[in-house]
Structure formats: C-alpha cells, structure tokens
C-alpha cells in the first residue's frame, strides 16, 4: 500500500515517530498517547517491530482518536518488516488525543521495540 504523498511544495507535513521500547507481551490499550496540537489530515500510518518470540506470535497495531479507529483495519505486523495501514478517517481535529493500541496473540508471545510512524499535514 502506498502512502498518500503530497507535493514537496505542500507546507505543514509532519512525520511523528512513536517508539515503544523494550518487550511487550500482552494486549495494551493506550500504550502510547499524544495530543495533536493542530488540526491535521492523516496521510499515512506504518508500524514495525524489531523482533518477536514465542509460538505463532501475532501483533496488530491500531491508531485511535478517542474510542474510534482512524484505520480501516488494525495493522498486522511481521517482525523485521514495515507494514502500512489504510486510513479510513483522515480528518483529525485540533487538540485530539491519539492513542496506539496493541493486540498480541500466540503462546508466550513477545514483541520487541515497536515503532509507529504517523504522517500528517496541517490543515
């Protein structure tokens, strides 16, 4: 899936990295939280994890504004790969609190050093 890339002449494009360092072993709602200090259009979301362990570990990452997901579906992550999500709700109001939720399954699953990257443009 290709990120919606604006022209280099477009002002206000911001890339927001969210790093979840260490090892995560269970579902975590709101593992990261930030308040966007301006209204924006969400252009893209990607997620990656450095490594995974356990038996058949799975990880999905969701980006939410309040209780509502901004994605068509949570991003399924494969260790060592970058996965992109499909944006369903691109409009983000000024002062919106965004959260990252993780859903982890498998037998004794572990996920290390998860990165979520948001690309937004100020509106």
Backbone as a ProteinNet text record, in pm:
[ID]
protein_1_A
[PRIMARY]
XXXXXXXXXXXXXXXXXXXXXXXXXXXXXXXXXXXXXXXXXXXXXXXXXXXXXXXXXXXXXXXXXXXXXXXXXXXXXXXXXXXXXXXXXXXXXXXXXXXXXXXXXXXXXXXXXXXXXXXXXXX
[TERTIARY]
85.7	0	90.5	58.5	139.5	82.4	171.5	129.8	90.6	-14.4	-56.6	50.4	132.5	245.5	211.4	209.2	181.4	303.9	281.7	389.6	489.2	616	716.8	687.7	601.2	563.1	454.5	395.9	290	348.4	305.9	358	288.4	355.7	291	294.9	368.4	375.9	463.6	413.8	485.3	494.3	607.3	624.8	643.4	557.2	556.6	592.2	715.6	751.9	709.9	656.9	621	696.8	787.2	870.7	823.5	795.4	758.2	875.5	967.5	1092.1	1072.1	1154.9	1150.2	1061.3	1024.5	947.5	802.9	709.9	567.7	515.7	437.3	394.1	242.1	167	21.6	-47.8	-177.7	-258.6	-238.5	-227.7	-211.8	-290.8	-395.5	-472	-402.7	-386.3	-323.9	-178.1	-104.3	38	115.5	64.5	120.2	3.6	24	-83.1	-20.9	-82.7	-36	-153.5	-141.8	-244	-188	-254.7	-209.3	-243.2	-143.7	-168.5	-218.2	-266.4	-318.5	-412.7	-503.1	-588	-501.6	-530.7	-446.4	-525.6	-464.9	-513.7	-411.8	-459.7	-372.7	-345.6	-219.2	-181	-141.4	-79.6	-34.4	5.1	-0.2	40.8	115.2	232.7	303.6	347.6	375.1	418.9	523	613.4	717.9	758	814.3	871.4	1005.2	1102.7	1236.3	1239.9	1171.2	1176.4	1052.2	1025	915.5	963.3	890.3	925.1	800.2	817.3	704.4	658.9	545.8	489.6	377.2	389.8	294.5	249.5	344.6	306.2	243.8	137.8	80	68.7	79.6	69.1	-10.5	-113.6	-181.8	-175.3	-163.4	-149.9	-266.2	-334.1	-445.2	-417.5	-457.3	-445.6	-586.5	-611.7	-746.1	-748.4	-861.2	-894	-1013.1	-991.9	-1096.5	-1114.7	-1240.1	-1268.2	-1273.8	-1256.6	-1273.4	-1140.1	-1128.7	-1008.9	-1004.5	-885.4	-866.1	-829.2	-814.2	-773.4	-889.2	-879.9	-980.8	-977.3	-857	-835.9	-702.8	-684.7	-555.1	-443.3	-324.5	-208.4	-150.5	-141.3	-79.1	71.5	147.2	291.8	363	466.4	558.2	694	758.3	886.9	986.8	1056.6	1159.5	1107.6	977.8	917.1	839.8	819.6	736.1	603.2	493.3	358.8	284.3	208.7	131.2	-15.9	-83.4	-226.7	-302.8	-430	-519	-596.4	-583.5	-650.4	-797.6	-886.1	-1030.3	-1084.1	-1028	-1072.9	-953.3	-932.3	-813.1	-820.8	-939.9	-952.6	-928.5	-834.2	-804.5	-824.7	-913.9	-943.2	-830.4	-820.5	-724.2	-742.1	-632.2	-629.9	-685.1	-694.2	-740	-633.3	-676.8	-586.4	-585.4	-467.1	-448.2	-386	-430.5	-372.9	-335.7	-238	-195.4	-233.8	-309.1	-348.5	-277.6	-232.3	-167.8	-252.2	-269	-332.9	-230.4	-199.3	-96.5	-157.7	-132.2	-180.2	-65.1	-90	9.3	37.3	129.4	170.7	300.6	297.2	411.6	468.6	381.5	429.9	511.4	611	688.5	710.4	705.8	733.7	827.9	936	1039.1	1046.7	1059.3	1089.9	995	873	768.4	775	767.8	767.3	641.5	573.6	457.6	492.8	470.6	505.7	380.8	348	232.4	283.1	217.2	245.1	117.8	127.8	12.8	49.3	-52	-31.9	-126.6	-73.5	-155.8	-261.7	-379.8	-488.5	-536.6
-115.8	0	122.3	216.6	336.6	448.9	522	636.5	750.5	823.8	941.2	1048.6	1071.3	1161.9	1296.6	1402	1534.4	1588.9	1690.9	1759.3	1815	1825.2	1883.2	2030.6	2090.7	2230.2	2245.9	2134.7	2139.4	2172.7	2285.3	2319	2237.1	2220.6	2163.6	2013.5	1941.2	1795.5	1764.1	1677.7	1638.2	1485.8	1433.9	1291.2	1273.8	1192.5	1175.8	1031.2	1006.4	870.6	843	725.1	681	551.9	554.1	439	374.2	244.2	166.6	72.5	117.3	44	-70.7	-171.7	-286.8	-395.9	-485.8	-603.2	-590.9	-618.6	-615.7	-758.2	-803.8	-943.3	-960.9	-850.9	-862.5	-744.1	-762.2	-652.9	-529.1	-414	-289.1	-180.2	-132.7	-19.4	108.2	201.3	328	315.3	226.1	208.3	336.2	415.8	548.7	644.6	767.3	867.2	1002.7	1077.5	1212.9	1300.1	1429.6	1526	1606.4	1597.7	1669.5	1817.5	1906.5	2047.3	2131.2	2064.8	2135.4	2042.2	2099.7	2018.2	1962.7	1839.5	1776	1676.6	1640.1	1530.4	1418	1299.3	1183.2	1126.3	1128.6	1079.6	933.3	888.3	750.2	708.6	577.2	517.4	389	370.5	244.2	194.4	64.5	4	-102.4	-120.4	-221.8	-267.4	-386.4	-437.6	-501.4	-482.8	-534.7	-687.2	-747.9	-893	-942.5	-1072.5	-1135.4	-1271	-1324.3	-1454.3	-1527.2	-1649.6	-1731.6	-1820.1	-1885	-1971.4	-1898.4	-1884.4	-1814.3	-1679.3	-1590.6	-1459.3	-1373	-1301.2	-1204.7	-1070.7	-964	-829.2	-745.3	-676.6	-575.5	-443.9	-336.4	-201.4	-118.2	-47.5	38.1	179.9	278.1	418.7	472.2	529.7	575.8	722.9	785.2	918.5	895.6	910.4	871.5	720.9	676.3	532.8	483.5	572.7	536.6	517.9	407.2	382.7	477.9	522	604.3	518.4	387.7	295.1	207.7	158.6	64.7	-65.5	-106.9	-227.4	-209.5	-272.2	-263.2	-315.2	-264.8	-303	-432.9	-535.2	-662.4	-648.8	-672.6	-652.1	-786.3	-789.9	-902.8	-852.1	-924.1	-880.2	-853.9	-741	-706.3	-642.7	-624.4	-566	-440.1	-351.9	-233.3	-258.9	-241.9	-261.9	-129.4	-103	20.8	-8	85.9	75.4	158	124.5	200.5	299.6	427.5	532.4	537	525.9	533.8	671.8	733.8	865	958.9	1035.4	1119.3	1248.8	1300.4	1429.5	1413.4	1494	1495.4	1638.8	1657.2	1790.9	1840.3	1970.9	2033.5	1980.1	1950.2	1903.4	1762	1684.9	1546.1	1461	1375.9	1281.2	1153.8	1117.1	994.8	889	765.1	655.1	541.8	464	344.4	224.5	131.9	8.6	-110.1	-204.4	-326	-446.4	-538	-666.6	-773.7	-858	-960.1	-1096.2	-1193.6	-1329.8	-1427.2	-1552.2	-1657.6	-1720.2	-1816.4	-1881.2	-1816.2	-1755.4	-1681.8	-1581.3	-1497.9	-1406.7	-1290.5	-1248.8	-1129.8	-1048.2	-918.3	-824.9	-718.9	-694.3	-602.3	-476.6	-363.1	-235.1	-204.7	-172.1	-141.9	6.4	36.5	174.1	198.1	308.1	351	487.7	505.3	630	691.7	813.6	885.8	993.6	1008.3	1118	1201.1	1328.5	1418	1547.4	1617.7	1751	1844.7	1957.8	2056.1	2112	2132.6	2193	2321
0	0	0	-82.1	-97.1	-12.4	54.8	134.8	42.1	77.8	2.7	22.2	-80.4	-67.9	-130.7	-48.7	-103.2	-177.3	-255.9	-326.5	-225.2	-266.9	-178.3	-151.3	-233.3	-212.5	-106.6	-60.7	39.1	176.1	234.7	367.3	476.5	588.3	706.3	720.3	634.9	650.2	771	858	979.2	983	1023.6	1046.2	1195.9	1256.2	1401.3	1434.9	1482.7	1522.3	1666.8	1688.8	1823.6	1848.8	1946.3	1977.4	2106.4	2100.1	2218.5	2244.2	2328.6	2351	2448.3	2432.4	2521.8	2467.7	2556.2	2517.7	2564.4	2474.3	2506.1	2491.5	2589.6	2589.8	2594.6	2605.4	2620.2	2553.6	2527.3	2473.2	2560.1	2494.3	2568	2498.4	2564.8	2511.7	2557.6	2466.1	2502.1	2539.3	2474.1	2505.2	2476.4	2383.4	2356.7	2341.4	2385.5	2381.6	2352.5	2260.4	2233.9	2194	2226	2188.3	2071.5	1957.3	1839.9	1856.1	1855.7	1887.1	1768.6	1664.7	1548.3	1472.9	1394.9	1308.2	1195.4	1153.7	1052.3	969.4	858.7	775.6	788	825.9	839.8	700.3	659.7	527	528.9	638.3	643.5	782.9	805.4	932.6	898.1	956.8	940	1076.8	1083.4	1209.1	1179.4	1274.7	1262.2	1401.5	1408.3	1533.3	1498.4	1584.9	1558.1	1560.7	1657.8	1672.6	1744.6	1728	1801.3	1852.2	1949.5	2004	2049.8	2093.5	2134.6	2019.1	2038.7	1935.7	1864.9	1733.8	1646.8	1704.8	1733.4	1785.2	1675.9	1709.8	1617.2	1689.5	1610.2	1663.3	1565.8	1617.4	1537.9	1613.8	1535.3	1590.1	1537.6	1627.3	1587.6	1636.1	1555.4	1591.3	1611.2	1729.2	1761.4	1800.5	1769.6	1819.4	1910.7	2040.7	2135.4	2127.6	2112.1	2103.4	1959.6	1862.2	1720.9	1650.2	1577.3	1498.5	1379.3	1345.2	1226.2	1105.2	1126.8	1022.1	975.9	852.5	801.1	879.6	918.2	998.8	1070.4	1186.6	1253.9	1162.4	1183.3	1102.3	1155.6	1070.1	1106.7	1085.8	1192.4	1189.7	1182.3	1098.8	1090.4	1137.2	1227.7	1282.7	1171.4	1183.3	1087.1	958.9	947.3	828.1	867.2	771.2	791.8	722.7	796.5	741.4	745.2	639.7	633.5	653.8	717.9	740	638.5	620.9	533.1	618.8	587.4	663.5	623.9	722.2	698	731.2	834.2	880.3	882.1	775.8	770.3	851	877.7	946.7	1096.2	1148.5	1291.5	1339.7	1434.9	1487.2	1577.4	1591.7	1681	1823.3	1890.5	2029.2	2047.8	1940.7	1950.7	2019	2111.4	2175.6	2092.1	2043.5	1966.1	2055.9	2041.5	2118.2	2024.5	2067.1	1995.8	2081.3	2021.4	2089.7	2025.5	2108.1	2060.1	2097.3	2003.2	2031.5	1996.2	2096.2	2082.7	2113.6	2025.9	2049.4	2026.2	2059.9	2045.3	2180.7	2181.4	2305.5	2351.9	2469.1	2523.8	2422.4	2363	2259.4	2318	2243.7	2278.1	2151.1	2166	2055.9	2109	2036.1	2082.9	1997.1	2064.5	2000.8	1884.5	1919.1	1821	1785.5	1656.7	1609.4	1527.5	1557.4	1479.7	1422.1	1292.8	1226.3	1164.6	1209	1155.5	1060.2	946.8	855.7	844.1	879.9	879.7	807	763.6	709.2	783.4	826.1	896.9	803.2	858.3	779.3	845.1
[MASK]
+++++++++++++++++++++++++++++++++++++++++++++++++++++++++++++++++++++++++++++++++++++++++++++++++++++++++++++++++++++++++++

